[in-house]
Amino acid sequence: MKPYALVIEDNPTFAQVLADLLEIKGCRAIVAENALNALKLIGELTPKIIFCSINLPGKVNSFFLANAVKNNSQLSNIPLVAISETINDVEKDRTLQAGFDMLFSKPLKFADFARVLKVFLNI
């Protein structure tokens, strides 16, 4: 069975591109437009990897989501990959401290994407 991969992204075009790439690489991609919906899906599907935009709208943001995943013993092993429009040292530190395993800038380069899947899913 193909592993589930969750894409949490409020930009529908970027979310679809990332989902399509995941499908091509052999994953079953699910898209959530915000962290609240993503938390519900994570509990239902237990994805093997999560790609998450750092700048999600709403009260439940990407940092809350990362904390919720990493502090749940049944979910804490799921790799969290953050994607951001801009990366500086402060954002990088904040993102990694929140529990994200990797951080990449938009647009996500295919080489970075492929490396993430190789490291975490061996595909």
N, C-alpha and C positions, 0 to 999 in steps of 0.2 A: 504494500500500500504506500502511496506517495505521502511524504510527511507534510503536515500543515505548516504554512508560513503565514504569519500575520503581518500585514502592512497597515500602519496607522499613519494616515496622511490626510490633511484637509485639502490638498490640491488634487482634484480628481484626475487630472491629466498625468501628473507624476505618479500618483497611486496606481493608475492603470498600467503605465509603462513598467513600473517595478513589479507589479503582479504578473504581467505578461512574461517578463524575464524569469521570474520564479517558476512559472509554469513550464517554460522552455527548459529550465534546468531540472525539472522533475518534481517540483513541489506542487501542492494544492494551495494556491494563494487565496487568502481571504483579506478583504479590505474593510477597515473601520475608519470613519472620518473624524473620530474624536476618541479621547482616552476613556471616557465613560463607556461607550459602546465596546471598545476594545477589551475592557476589563470583563465584561459579560462574555465576550467571545473566548477569551483566554480560559475562563472557567469551564466553558462548554467543550472546547476543542483541544485544549492543551497543545498549542503549536510547538514545533521543534525549534523555531527561531522567530524573533520579532524585529521588524524594521520599524522605527518610530521617528517621526518628525519631532524635533525639539520644541518648535514653536506652535504647539497645538492650542487652539482656542478653548475657552471654557474654564470653569473652576477646577475641574479635574484635568491637570496638565500632564505632560510627559514625565516630569520628575515624580509626581504623585504615583503615576503608573509604575515607574521603575521601582520605587520603594515598595509598592504593594506586591509586585512580582518577586522581588528579591527577598522579601521578608515572609514569604509563604513557602514553607518547606516542600510543598508539592510542586511549586512552580519555579523555585529559585535556580534551578539548573538550566532554565530556558535562556539562551543567549539573547541579549538586548543590543541591537545595533541602532545607534542614534544617527540621524541625518539632519544637518542644519545648513541654512543659507550662508551663515558666517561662522567661522571658528576662530576664537581667540583663546589665549591662555586661561582666562577666567571661565569662559564657557566650557572649555575642555575639562578643567578641574571639576567644575560643578557637575558636569555630565557623568564623569567617571565616578565621582563620589556618590552620585545618586544611584549607581548600580549598573549603568550601561557598560557593556563589555568593549565596545568600539564606537568611534565617532568618525563620521565622514561628512564632507561638504557636498552640497548640491551644486551642480549636477553630480550624481554619483557616477564615478568612472566604472566602466565594465570590469576592469582589472581588479578594482577594490571589491566590487560585488562578487566576482568569481572567487576571490581569496576568502571572503567571509564564508561563502558556502563550502569551500574546501576545508577551512579550519573547523567550522562548527558542525557541518553535516556530512563531510567527506564526500561531497558530490561536485 
